[in-house]
Amino acid sequence: MEYFSRVTPESVGIHSKGIIDFIESAASKGIEQHSLMIIRHGKCAAAGWWKPYGPEYLHPLYSFSKTLTATAIGFAEQEGILSLDEKLIDIFPDKLPNEVSDNLREVSLHHLLIMGCGHETEINGLDPDWIRHFLAHPFLHKPGTFYKYNTAGTNMLAAVLKRKTGQDVTEFLRPRLLDPLGITEITCAHLPDENSVELGGGGMKLRTEDMAKFIYFVLHKGEWEGKQLLRSEWFDKASAKQIETAGDSEGHIKEWAKGYGYQCWMCSLPDSFRADGAYGQFGFVYPTLDMIVIMTTATEQTQALVDSMMDFLIPAVKEEVLPESPDSQKLSDMLQQLHIPALIGDRCPVMEQALTSQTYRTMAASPKEGCCSMETLIGGVGLFDVFQGEITEMSFNVVGDNLYWNVVETGENGHTEKRQIAASFTQCFNLSDCNGNIYGASARWRSFRVLELEIRRIDAVSGARIIFRFTDNGLTLEADDTLVSVGGLGIWPKQIAPFRRI
């Protein structure tokens, strides 16, 4: 059941046209949105999901996770489990380098929270002994004087919590935050260390409405349904600028140059701030408007997305209740019809019939030369714990309007997995449950012997566009990520792999 009651935007002082214009402006910039929720005065003025994404599915948070991790630290401080003045050298004496610099001696939990520990570069957090690596990394600056966005520093906060309590961030938050807010499901990837610490800096997944519940809790400074779960003084510090980001080493400008609090960014509107994850996973907090805005997206144009919101949505927010408008119904209809465009193309009955009796096998002499697993191939930026085998065999069959892509994967020690995804030819995404993962897939023929699938992993930010080029003797597979990105966070290089017909 939905937690926030649904109302018209005008009833809570928002012009529906401002929301419509915001959505259209973002779309005109080529920004791919997955979900949007606008909560004002405790009521939901707008909520929408771009199919095949939907309200029932978890979505990656990336660095939005950091604000949850910081909140866990706030609860731990409230209970006397730790102090923000505690030094890292006292918490991890067994992980210290042979020579401890003066700057390292001064690093406290406060410095980790504000991204000001003194590192000038970030470590590779996939080292099995990453905590030792973090502490041995040069602390070139006096703690608190130099801002460096540092996901490993947030992971250190998760490691501190686990050392102090024996619990991971999400486990620690369960009775204190998640259960009271009615958040029944959250996942988080783990780091490869001996204690399998959660990736508190970016590994969590939540449903959009649960993101909204958390941000609403933050808006009300730790109060939930009349009960103060986390003292308001924590949020006085967390939501205030603790360190400058303008002119920093990463060249942050505009909305990213307003300063940083405790694992959240300050915003341009006075007193506003946000939880902020890569590719546009946002939780905006506007205390002066009594409003929050939740967005999940798949874009590197995050400043352009914020610009659209500031140009159209924020000016549409008024103090008074507004007269009902025909735009309210127009918005309602728009929110019901949101979708990511599926592939458009013609059918090819001759090829579809021919494919049904064919099987294709990899031509690679070794796994390094072949195609990765289906899970990796389809991807979705920043996935963790994917099947590490390779596609060794595949076949296709067409039933009605669906094309079924069947693969056999071979992993270590010859272990095999079978997977199947059904893609629709009807200009929509067909949903498939493939070994516990939900995929949306669309198909088309680009030309007589060229088949294209667009497949999206629904609990990921992106997916893949896969082209199969058929010949008399086999096929060549080409795959690119659907996210237009310069790379990073698990963007796989383009896959090109040959298969022979058997």
C-alpha positions in Angstrom: 0.0 0.0 0.0 1.3 3.5 -0.8 2.4 5.5 2.2 1.9 9.0 0.8 -1.7 9.9 -0.1 -2.1 11.0 -3.7 -3.4 14.5 -4.3 -3.5 17.0 -7.1 -0.5 19.3 -7.3 -2.8 22.4 -7.0 -4.2 21.2 -3.7 -0.7 21.5 -2.2 0.3 24.7 -4.0 2.0 23.4 -7.1 1.0 24.3 -10.6 0.7 21.1 -12.6 2.0 22.8 -15.7 5.3 23.3 -13.9 5.7 19.6 -13.4 4.7 18.9 -17.0 7.2 21.4 -18.3 9.9 19.9 -16.1 9.3 16.4 -17.4 9.2 17.7 -21.0 12.3 19.8 -20.6 14.3 16.9 -19.3 13.1 14.7 -22.1 14.0 17.4 -24.7 17.6 17.2 -23.4 17.7 13.5 -24.0 17.7 12.7 -20.3 16.4 9.2 -19.5 14.3 9.3 -16.3 13.1 6.2 -14.5 11.0 7.5 -11.7 9.8 10.8 -10.1 8.0 11.5 -6.8 7.1 15.0 -5.5 6.0 15.1 -1.9 4.7 18.4 -0.4 3.1 18.9 3.0 3.3 15.1 3.5 1.3 14.3 0.4 2.2 13.0 -3.0 1.6 15.6 -5.7 3.1 13.5 -8.5 4.5 10.1 -9.0 5.5 8.3 -12.2 7.7 5.5 -13.5 9.0 5.2 -17.0 8.2 1.7 -18.2 9.6 -0.9 -18.0 10.7 0.4 -14.6 8.0 0.4 -12.0 7.3 1.1 -8.3 7.7 -2.5 -7.3 11.3 -2.8 -8.3 14.5 -1.9 -6.4 16.7 0.7 -8.1 20.4 1.4 -7.6 21.1 4.3 -5.3 24.9 4.6 -5.9 26.1 7.5 -3.7 22.6 8.2 -2.4 23.6 5.3 -0.2 26.1 7.6 1.5 23.4 9.6 3.2 21.9 6.4 4.6 25.4 5.4 5.9 25.8 8.8 7.5 22.4 8.4 9.2 23.6 5.1 10.6 26.6 6.9 12.1 24.2 9.5 13.6 22.2 6.7 15.3 25.5 5.2 16.6 26.6 8.6 18.0 23.2 9.1 19.6 23.5 5.7 21.4 27.1 6.4 22.6 28.5 3.6 20.4 31.0 6.1 18.9 32.0 9.7 18.8 32.6 11.8 15.8 35.9 13.0 17.4 37.2 9.4 17.5 40.4 8.9 15.5 40.8 6.3 12.8 44.2 5.2 14.3 42.4 4.3 17.5 39.7 2.3 15.8 42.0 0.3 13.4 45.3 0.0 15.3 45.9 -3.4 13.5 45.6 -1.8 10.1 48.1 1.1 10.4 51.1 1.6 8.2 54.6 1.2 9.7 54.9 5.0 9.7 51.9 7.0 10.8 52.0 10.6 9.5 50.8 13.6 11.6 47.9 14.1 9.3 46.7 10.5 9.6 46.9 10.8 13.4 44.3 13.6 13.2 41.7 11.9 11.0 38.4 11.6 12.8 35.0 10.3 11.8 33.9 13.9 11.4 36.5 14.2 8.6 35.3 11.1 6.9 31.7 12.4 7.0 32.6 15.7 5.3 34.9 14.2 2.7 37.9 16.0 4.2 40.2 13.2 5.5 43.2 14.6 3.6 43.5 12.3 0.7 44.2 13.9 -2.6 43.3 10.8 -4.7 41.0 7.8 -4.0 42.2 4.3 -3.5 41.0 1.2 -5.4 38.4 -0.1 -3.0 38.4 -3.6 -4.5 41.6 -4.6 -2.7 40.8 -7.4 -0.2 42.8 -5.5 2.4 41.4 -2.1 1.4 41.2 -0.7 5.0 45.0 -1.1 5.3 45.4 0.4 1.8 43.2 3.4 2.8 45.2 4.1 5.9 48.5 3.7 4.0 47.4 6.1 1.3 49.1 9.5 1.6 47.2 12.0 3.7 48.7 15.0 2.0 46.4 17.6 3.6 45.6 18.5 7.1 42.2 16.8 7.8 39.2 19.2 7.4 41.1 21.6 5.1 40.8 19.8 1.7 37.7 18.4 0.0 38.0 15.3 -2.0 35.0 13.2 -2.9 36.0 9.8 -1.5 33.7 6.8 -1.7 36.3 4.7 0.1 36.0 7.2 3.0 32.3 6.4 3.3 33.1 2.7 3.2 35.4 3.3 6.1 32.4 4.6 8.0 30.6 1.3 7.3 33.7 -0.5 8.4 33.8 1.5 11.6 30.2 0.7 12.4 30.9 -3.0 11.8 33.9 -3.0 14.0 32.0 -1.3 16.8 28.8 -3.3 16.5 29.5 -6.4 14.5 26.6 -5.2 12.2 26.5 -3.9 8.6 24.9 -0.6 7.9 21.6 -2.0 6.7 21.4 -4.5 9.6 22.1 -1.7 12.1 19.5 0.5 10.5 16.8 -2.2 10.4 15.3 -1.6 13.9 16.2 2.0 14.2 15.1 3.4 10.8 13.9 0.9 8.2 11.3 -0.9 10.3 9.8 2.3 11.7 9.5 3.7 8.2 8.0 0.5 6.8 11.0 -0.1 4.5 10.8 -3.9 4.1 13.5 -4.5 1.5 16.9 -3.0 1.0 20.0 -4.6 -0.5 23.7 -3.6 -0.4 26.7 -5.0 -2.1 29.7 -6.1 0.0 33.4 -5.2 -0.2 36.0 -8.0 -0.7 37.6 -7.7 2.8 37.8 -10.4 5.4 34.7 -9.1 7.2 32.7 -8.5 4.0 31.8 -4.9 4.9 28.9 -3.4 3.1 29.7 -0.9 0.3 28.1 1.9 2.3 29.5 4.5 -0.2 27.4 3.3 -3.1 26.1 -0.3 -3.1 22.5 0.0 -1.9 19.2 -0.5 -3.8 15.7 0.7 -2.7 12.3 1.3 -4.2 11.5 4.9 -5.2 8.8 5.3 -2.5 11.2 4.0 0.2 13.7 6.6 -1.0 10.9 9.1 -0.5 10.2 7.9 3.0 13.8 8.2 4.0 14.1 11.7 2.6 10.9 12.7 4.2 12.4 11.5 7.5 15.4 13.7 6.8 13.2 16.7 5.9 11.6 16.4 9.4 15.0 16.1 11.1 14.6 12.6 12.4 10.9 12.7 13.3 8.6 10.0 12.0 4.9 9.9 12.8 5.3 12.0 15.9 8.3 10.1 17.3 11.8 11.5 17.3 13.9 8.6 16.1 17.1 10.5 15.6 17.7 13.7 17.4 17.3 16.9 15.3 20.7 18.2 16.3 22.3 15.6 14.1 20.5 17.0 11.0 21.5 20.6 12.0 25.0 19.5 11.4 24.4 17.0 8.6 22.5 19.4 6.4 24.7 22.4 6.9 27.8 23.2 4.8 30.8 21.6 6.6 33.4 22.1 3.9 33.7 24.1 0.7 33.5 22.4 -2.7 33.8 25.4 -5.0 37.2 25.5 -6.7 38.1 22.0 -5.5 40.5 19.7 -7.2 37.6 18.1 -9.2 36.5 21.4 -10.7 33.0 21.3 -9.2 30.7 24.1 -10.4 27.1 25.3 -10.2 25.0 22.8 -8.1 28.0 20.9 -7.0 29.9 23.9 -5.8 27.6 24.9 -2.9 29.4 22.9 -0.2 29.1 19.5 1.4 27.6 18.4 4.8 27.6 14.9 6.3 27.4 12.8 3.2 25.0 15.2 1.4 25.4 18.1 -1.0 24.2 21.6 -0.4 21.8 23.1 -3.1 21.4 26.5 -4.6 18.0 27.2 -3.0 18.6 28.6 0.5 18.7 25.9 3.2 18.2 23.1 0.7 20.4 20.0 0.3 20.3 16.6 -1.4 21.2 12.9 -1.3 23.0 12.4 -4.6 23.9 9.3 -6.5 25.7 8.8 -9.8 23.7 9.1 -13.0 20.9 11.1 -11.2 19.7 9.2 -8.2 18.4 12.2 -6.2 16.6 13.0 -3.0 16.2 16.8 -2.9 15.2 18.4 0.5 13.5 21.8 0.4 12.7 22.8 4.1 11.4 26.3 3.2 9.0 24.7 0.7 8.1 21.7 2.9 8.8 19.6 -0.1 11.0 16.8 -1.3 11.7 15.6 -4.8 12.9 12.0 -5.6 14.3 11.1 -8.9 15.9 8.0 -10.4 17.5 8.5 -13.8 20.2 7.2 -16.2 22.2 10.2 -17.3 25.5 12.0 -17.0 23.6 15.3 -17.7 22.8 15.7 -14.0 23.3 19.5 -14.0 21.0 19.8 -17.0 18.4 17.7 -15.1 18.7 20.0 -12.1 18.5 23.1 -14.4 15.2 21.8 -15.7 13.9 21.3 -12.2 15.0 24.8 -11.2 13.6 26.4 -14.3 10.2 24.8 -14.2 9.3 22.9 -11.1 10.6 25.1 -8.3 9.0 28.3 -9.7 5.7 26.4 -9.9 5.6 26.0 -6.1 3.5 28.6 -4.3 2.6 29.2 -0.6 -1.2 29.0 -1.1 -3.5 26.3 -2.3 -4.2 26.8 -6.0 -7.4 26.6 -8.1 -7.8 23.2 -9.8 -6.6 23.3 -13.4 -7.2 21.2 -16.5 -3.4 20.7 -16.4 -3.9 18.4 -13.4 -5.7 15.8 -15.6 -3.1 16.3 -18.3 -0.4 15.6 -15.8 -2.2 12.6 -14.4 -2.5 11.1 -17.9 1.1 11.9 -18.7 2.3 10.1 -15.5 0.3 7.0 -16.5 1.8 6.9 -19.9 5.5 7.4 -19.2 7.8 4.9 -20.9 11.2 4.5 -22.4 10.9 4.2 -26.2 11.2 0.6 -27.3 12.7 -0.5 -30.6 10.7 0.2 -33.7 11.2 -2.0 -36.8 9.7 -4.5 -39.2 9.3 -8.2 -38.9 11.3 -10.7 -41.0 9.3 -14.0 -41.2 11.9 -15.7 -43.4 14.8 -15.1 -40.9 12.5 -15.8 -37.9 11.6 -19.2 -39.3 15.2 -20.0 -40.2 16.5 -19.1 -36.7 14.2 -21.6 -35.0 16.2 -24.6 -36.1 19.7 -23.1 -35.5 22.2 -23.3 -32.7 25.3 -21.1 -32.4 28.5 -21.9 -30.5 31.4 -19.7 -29.5 34.4 -19.6 -31.8 36.7 -18.4 -29.0 39.7 -20.5 -28.2 39.7 -19.3 -24.6 37.2 -17.5 -22.3 39.3 -14.3 -22.5 38.7 -14.2 -26.3 34.9 -15.0 -26.1 31.7 -13.4 -24.9 31.1 -12.7 -21.3 28.1 -14.0 -19.4 24.6 -12.8 -20.3 24.4 -11.0 -17.0 27.6 -9.1 -17.6 26.8 -8.5 -21.3 23.4 -6.9 -20.5 25.0 -5.2 -17.5 23.5 -2.3 -15.9 26.1 0.1 -14.6 27.7 -0.8 -11.3 26.3 -4.4 -10.9 28.1 -6.6 -8.3 28.4 -10.3 -8.0 27.6 -11.1 -11.6 28.1 -14.6 -13.0 31.7 -14.7 -14.2 31.3 -17.3 -17.0 30.9 -16.8 -20.7 28.2 -17.4 -23.3 29.3 -20.6 -25.1 26.1 -21.4 -27.0 22.9 -19.7 -28.0 19.7 -20.2 -30.0 16.6 -18.3 -30.9 12.9 -19.1 -31.4 9.9 -16.9 -32.2 6.5 -17.5 -30.7 3.8 -15.0 -31.7 5.2 -11.5 -31.1 8.0 -12.6 -28.9 11.5 -13.6 -29.7 13.2 -15.9 -27.2 17.0 -15.6 -26.8 18.3 -18.8 -25.2 21.9 -19.0 -24.0 24.1 -21.6 -22.3 26.9 -20.2 -20.1 30.0 -22.0 -18.9 31.8 -20.9 -15.8 34.6 -22.2 -13.7 35.2 -26.0 -13.6 32.8 -26.4 -16.6 29.7 -25.4 -14.6 26.9 -24.4 -16.9 23.9 -22.1 -16.6 20.9 -21.8 -18.9 19.2 -18.4 -19.4 16.3 -17.2 -21.5 15.0 -13.7 -22.2 11.8 -13.0 -24.2 11.9 -9.7 -26.3 8.8 -8.2 -27.8 8.4 -7.1 -31.4 5.4 -4.9 -30.5 7.3 -1.7 -29.6 7.3 -2.4 -25.9 9.5 -4.1 -23.3 8.5 -7.7 -22.5 9.4 -8.6 -18.9 11.3 -11.9 -18.1 12.4 -13.4 -14.9 15.8 -14.8 -15.7 17.5 -16.7 -12.8 16.0 -14.2 -10.3 16.8 -11.1 -12.3 14.0 -9.1 -14.1 14.8 -7.9 -17.6 12.7 -5.8 -20.0 13.5 -6.6 -23.6 12.4 -5.2 -27.0 13.3 -6.6 -30.5 13.4 -5.5 -34.1 15.0 -6.4 -37.4 17.4 -3.7 -38.5 17.7 -5.3 -41.9 17.3 -8.8 -43.5 20.1 -10.5 -41.5 20.6 -8.0 -38.7 18.6 -8.5 -35.4 18.7 -6.0 -32.6 17.6 -6.5 -29.0 17.4 -3.7 -26.3 17.5 -5.4 -22.9 17.4 -3.6 -19.6 18.0 -5.0 -16.2 15.2 -3.5 -14.1 17.2 -3.3 -10.8 20.0 -1.5 -12.6 20.4 1.9 -14.2 21.0 0.6 -17.7 21.2 -2.4 -20.0 22.5 -3.3 -23.4 21.7 -2.8 -27.1 22.8 -6.1 -28.7 23.1 -6.5 -32.5 23.3 -10.0 -34.0 24.7 -10.0 -37.6 23.9 -13.4 -39.2 25.8 -15.1 -42.0 25.3 -18.5 -43.7 27.8 -20.0 -41.2 27.2 -18.1 -38.0 26.7 -14.8 -36.4 28.6 -11.9 -34.8 27.3 -10.4 -31.6 27.9 -6.7 -30.8 26.8 -5.1 -27.6 26.9 -1.6 -26.1 25.6 -0.2 -22.8 22.4 1.8 -23.1 23.8 4.5 -20.8 25.7 7.2 -22.7 28.7 7.6 -20.5 32.4 8.4 -20.5 32.9 5.2 -18.5 33.4 4.2 -14.9 31.2 2.5 -12.3 31.2 -0.8 -14.1 30.7 0.4 -17.7 31.8 -2.6 -19.8 33.8 -2.1 -23.0 32.0 -2.9 -26.2 31.6 -6.6 -26.7 32.2 -8.1 -30.2 32.1 -11.9 -30.3 31.8 -14.4 -33.2 29.7 -17.6 -33.0 29.5 -20.5 -35.6 26.4 -22.3 -36.6 26.3 -26.0 -35.6 
